[in-house]
Amino acid sequence: MTRPDWIAIEFGSVRMLQWDMRGNDVLARHERAPLPLNALADAVPQEVPVVVSGAPGAALAVPCRPAPPCRSGGFLLLPGVKQAQPYDTMEAEVTRIAGFLALNPGFDGTICLPGPTSRWVQISAGEIVSFRSVLTGTLLTLLQAPQALGALDDGFDADVLREAVDRALGRPAALTCDLATLRAGILAGGAEGAGSRALGWLIGVELAATRPWWLGQNVALLADGQMGEPYRIALEAQGVPALIADGPRMALEGLKRARAV
């Protein structure tokens, strides 16, 4: 088996992605539950450089460019960013942004990173200017608890999603009432499209809260799998075209860029 000459790792909130690399070529990709940083040394080959994004640690104040790595405990750690007002921090997403900007150096506008915590990041002249975090993905997971809406696995209906987004954008204060109505319908066995409707309402409220980040802006969605598609549909229904880029690929591009610095 070909031995890697370096390893790229992204810590996420619910998983860790690892790429065994030889130069710019991927030898293998692994996905696992996040490990504590002090246990990571036992999970990777010895004497191989390891570049890590998303690990808690130093953070630069915005506005700033994605920073090069700093050495810590045998690893090259990529710093996150922090914001004073409103207070916020961002870690692994910074490397995905760096990867996207390396492939799209002239981009000015907003980068949205959907996930358990969605990020809306204002980019200008290659810098992260400001960002806003929204717990949409986490709220959707919590709503699927048995005491709330229960499992929402009825597939994805784009038309239902658009309708729900429009309603939530127009009446964001009605969200909890609408969710209660939806729950009553589910309990009565008559809530077709419940998953798309709940997701649409949450995204609509998110769009209402982040309007300055997307209205009239160039928008790029850095997403895992199909997570970007509901956001693309919601934004395009508001007349805002959005580019979708593969999130893990952007993470790897950012890690490659950091190693080359």
C-alpha positions as CSV (number, residue, x, y, z in Angstrom):
1,M,0.0,0.0,0.0
2,T,1.3,3.5,-0.9
3,R,2.2,5.4,2.2
4,P,0.8,9.0,2.5
5,D,3.3,11.8,2.7
6,W,0.8,14.0,4.6
7,I,-2.7,13.9,6.0
8,A,-5.5,16.4,5.8
9,I,-8.2,16.4,8.5
10,E,-11.4,18.5,9.0
11,F,-13.1,18.5,12.4
12,G,-16.8,19.0,12.1
13,S,-19.5,19.2,14.8
14,V,-20.7,15.7,14.1
15,R,-18.0,14.0,12.1
16,M,-14.3,14.1,11.2
17,L,-13.1,13.8,7.6
18,Q,-9.6,12.5,6.9
19,W,-7.7,12.4,3.6
20,D,-4.5,10.4,3.2
21,M,-2.5,12.3,0.7
22,R,0.5,11.9,-1.6
23,G,1.2,15.4,-2.9
24,N,-2.2,16.6,-4.2
25,D,-3.5,13.1,-4.9
26,V,-6.0,11.5,-2.5
27,L,-5.0,7.9,-1.6
28,A,-7.9,7.3,0.8
29,R,-10.7,9.1,2.5
30,H,-12.1,8.2,6.0
31,E,-15.1,9.5,7.9
32,R,-15.5,8.9,11.6
33,A,-16.8,10.5,14.8
34,P,-14.7,13.5,16.0
35,L,-11.7,12.5,18.2
36,P,-10.2,14.7,20.9
37,L,-7.2,16.4,19.5
38,N,-5.0,14.8,22.1
39,A,-6.2,11.3,20.8
40,L,-5.6,12.1,17.2
41,A,-1.9,11.2,17.3
42,D,-2.8,7.6,17.9
43,A,-5.2,7.5,14.9
44,V,-2.7,8.7,12.2
45,P,0.6,7.3,11.0
46,Q,3.6,8.5,12.9
47,E,6.1,11.0,11.4
48,V,3.6,12.1,8.7
49,P,2.7,15.8,8.6
50,V,-0.9,16.4,9.6
51,V,-2.8,19.6,8.6
52,V,-6.0,20.1,10.7
53,S,-8.9,22.5,10.3
54,G,-11.8,22.9,12.8
55,A,-10.0,22.1,16.0
56,P,-10.7,24.5,18.8
57,G,-7.9,26.9,19.3
58,A,-6.6,30.3,18.2
59,A,-9.0,32.5,16.3
60,L,-8.4,35.7,14.3
61,A,-10.8,38.7,14.5
62,V,-12.7,39.6,11.4
63,P,-12.2,41.3,9.0
64,C,-9.3,39.0,8.0
65,R,-8.2,36.5,5.4
66,P,-8.1,32.8,6.1
67,A,-4.8,32.4,8.0
68,P,-1.9,29.9,7.4
69,P,-1.5,27.1,9.9
70,C,0.4,27.3,13.2
71,R,2.2,24.3,14.7
72,S,0.8,22.8,17.8
73,G,1.7,19.4,19.4
74,G,3.0,17.9,16.1
75,F,0.0,19.2,14.0
76,L,-0.4,22.1,11.7
77,L,-3.6,23.7,13.0
78,L,-5.6,26.2,10.9
79,P,-7.0,29.0,13.0
80,G,-10.7,29.9,13.0
81,V,-12.2,33.3,13.2
82,K,-14.2,35.3,15.8
83,Q,-16.5,38.3,15.6
84,A,-17.0,40.8,18.4
85,Q,-20.5,42.1,17.5
86,P,-22.6,40.0,17.5
87,Y,-20.2,37.7,19.3
88,D,-19.6,34.5,17.2
89,T,-16.9,32.0,16.3
90,M,-16.3,29.9,13.2
91,E,-13.8,27.1,12.8
92,A,-13.8,24.4,10.1
93,E,-15.9,26.5,7.7
94,V,-13.0,29.0,7.4
95,T,-10.9,26.3,5.6
96,R,-13.8,25.5,3.2
97,I,-14.1,29.2,2.5
98,A,-10.3,29.4,1.8
99,G,-10.6,26.4,-0.6
100,F,-13.5,28.1,-2.5
101,L,-11.6,31.4,-2.7
102,A,-8.5,29.6,-4.0
103,L,-10.6,28.2,-6.9
104,N,-12.6,31.4,-7.3
105,P,-10.2,34.2,-6.4
106,G,-12.3,37.1,-7.7
107,F,-15.4,36.2,-5.8
108,D,-17.1,39.0,-3.8
109,G,-20.5,38.4,-2.2
110,T,-21.8,35.9,0.4
111,I,-20.8,32.3,1.1
112,C,-23.5,30.2,2.8
113,L,-22.5,27.0,4.5
114,P,-25.6,25.0,5.4
115,G,-25.3,22.4,8.2
116,P,-26.3,21.9,11.9
117,T,-25.2,25.5,12.2
118,S,-25.7,27.5,9.0
119,R,-23.1,30.2,8.3
120,W,-23.6,33.3,6.2
121,V,-20.3,34.9,5.5
122,Q,-19.7,38.2,3.8
123,I,-16.6,38.1,1.5
124,S,-14.9,41.2,0.0
125,A,-11.4,41.5,-1.6
126,G,-10.6,38.0,-0.4
127,E,-11.4,38.8,3.3
128,I,-14.0,37.5,5.7
129,V,-15.7,40.7,6.6
130,S,-18.6,39.5,8.8
131,F,-20.6,36.4,9.4
132,R,-23.9,35.3,11.0
133,S,-24.7,31.8,12.4
134,V,-28.2,30.2,12.4
135,L,-29.2,26.9,14.1
136,T,-31.6,25.8,11.4
137,G,-30.2,22.3,11.0
138,T,-30.0,21.7,14.7
139,L,-33.6,22.9,15.2
140,L,-34.8,20.6,12.4
141,T,-33.1,17.7,14.2
142,L,-34.7,18.7,17.5
143,L,-38.1,19.0,15.9
144,Q,-37.9,15.3,14.9
145,A,-38.0,14.2,18.5
146,P,-41.0,12.1,19.4
147,Q,-42.4,14.7,21.7
148,A,-42.3,17.3,18.9
149,L,-43.1,16.5,15.2
150,G,-41.5,13.0,15.1
151,A,-39.6,11.6,12.2
152,L,-39.9,13.7,9.0
153,D,-38.9,11.3,6.3
154,D,-41.6,11.9,3.7
155,G,-39.2,12.9,0.9
156,F,-38.5,16.3,-0.5
157,D,-41.1,18.3,-2.4
158,A,-39.7,21.5,-4.0
159,D,-43.1,23.1,-4.5
160,V,-44.1,22.6,-0.9
161,L,-40.7,24.0,0.2
162,R,-41.1,27.1,-1.9
163,E,-44.6,27.8,-0.5
164,A,-43.3,27.3,3.1
165,V,-40.3,29.6,2.5
166,D,-42.6,32.3,1.2
167,R,-44.9,32.1,4.2
168,A,-42.1,32.2,6.7
169,L,-40.4,35.1,5.0
170,G,-43.7,37.0,5.1
171,R,-44.7,36.0,8.6
172,P,-41.6,34.8,10.5
173,A,-43.3,35.5,13.9
174,A,-45.9,32.7,13.1
175,L,-43.3,29.9,13.0
176,T,-44.1,28.3,16.3
177,C,-47.9,28.6,15.6
178,D,-47.4,27.0,12.2
179,L,-45.3,24.2,13.7
180,A,-48.1,23.5,16.3
181,T,-50.6,23.3,13.5
182,L,-48.4,20.9,11.6
183,R,-48.0,18.7,14.7
184,A,-51.7,18.5,15.0
185,G,-52.0,17.4,11.4
186,I,-49.3,14.8,11.9
187,L,-51.1,13.4,14.9
188,A,-54.3,13.3,12.9
189,G,-52.6,11.4,10.1
190,G,-53.1,14.1,7.5
191,A,-49.9,16.2,7.1
192,E,-48.6,15.4,3.6
193,G,-45.3,17.0,2.9
194,A,-44.6,17.7,6.6
195,G,-40.8,17.4,6.2
196,S,-40.6,19.8,3.3
197,R,-43.0,22.2,5.0
198,A,-41.0,22.3,8.3
199,L,-37.7,22.7,6.5
200,G,-39.2,25.4,4.3
201,W,-40.4,27.4,7.3
202,L,-37.1,27.1,9.1
203,I,-35.2,28.2,6.0
204,G,-37.6,31.0,5.4
205,V,-37.1,32.3,9.0
206,E,-33.4,32.0,8.4
207,L,-33.6,34.0,5.2
208,A,-35.7,36.7,7.0
209,A,-33.0,37.0,9.6
210,T,-30.1,37.1,7.2
211,R,-31.6,39.2,4.4
212,P,-28.6,41.7,4.3
213,W,-26.3,38.8,3.6
214,W,-28.1,37.6,0.5
215,L,-30.4,40.3,-1.0
216,G,-28.7,41.6,-4.1
217,Q,-25.6,39.6,-3.5
218,N,-23.6,36.9,-5.3
219,V,-24.3,33.8,-3.3
220,A,-22.3,30.6,-3.2
221,L,-23.5,27.5,-1.2
222,L,-20.8,25.2,0.2
223,A,-22.7,22.1,1.2
224,D,-22.4,18.5,1.9
225,G,-24.3,16.2,-0.5
226,Q,-27.8,17.5,-1.2
227,M,-27.9,19.9,1.8
228,G,-27.5,23.0,-0.5
229,E,-30.4,22.2,-2.8
230,P,-33.2,23.4,-0.5
231,Y,-31.3,26.7,0.0
232,R,-30.7,27.1,-3.7
233,I,-34.5,26.6,-4.3
234,A,-35.4,29.0,-1.5
235,L,-32.9,31.7,-2.8
236,E,-33.9,31.4,-6.4
237,A,-37.5,31.8,-5.5
238,Q,-36.5,35.2,-4.2
239,G,-34.7,36.1,-7.4
240,V,-31.2,35.3,-6.1
241,P,-29.3,32.7,-8.2
242,A,-26.9,30.6,-6.1
243,L,-23.9,28.6,-7.1
244,I,-23.5,25.2,-5.3
245,A,-20.0,23.9,-4.5
246,D,-19.2,20.6,-2.8
247,G,-18.3,21.3,0.8
248,P,-15.8,18.4,1.4
249,R,-14.0,19.2,-1.8
250,M,-13.7,22.9,-0.7
251,A,-12.3,21.7,2.7
252,L,-9.7,19.6,1.0
253,E,-8.7,22.4,-1.4
254,G,-8.4,24.7,1.7
255,L,-6.2,22.1,3.4
256,K,-4.0,21.8,0.3
257,R,-3.6,25.5,0.1
258,A,-2.6,25.7,3.8
259,R,0.0,23.0,3.3
260,A,1.5,24.8,0.3
261,V,1.9,28.1,2.3
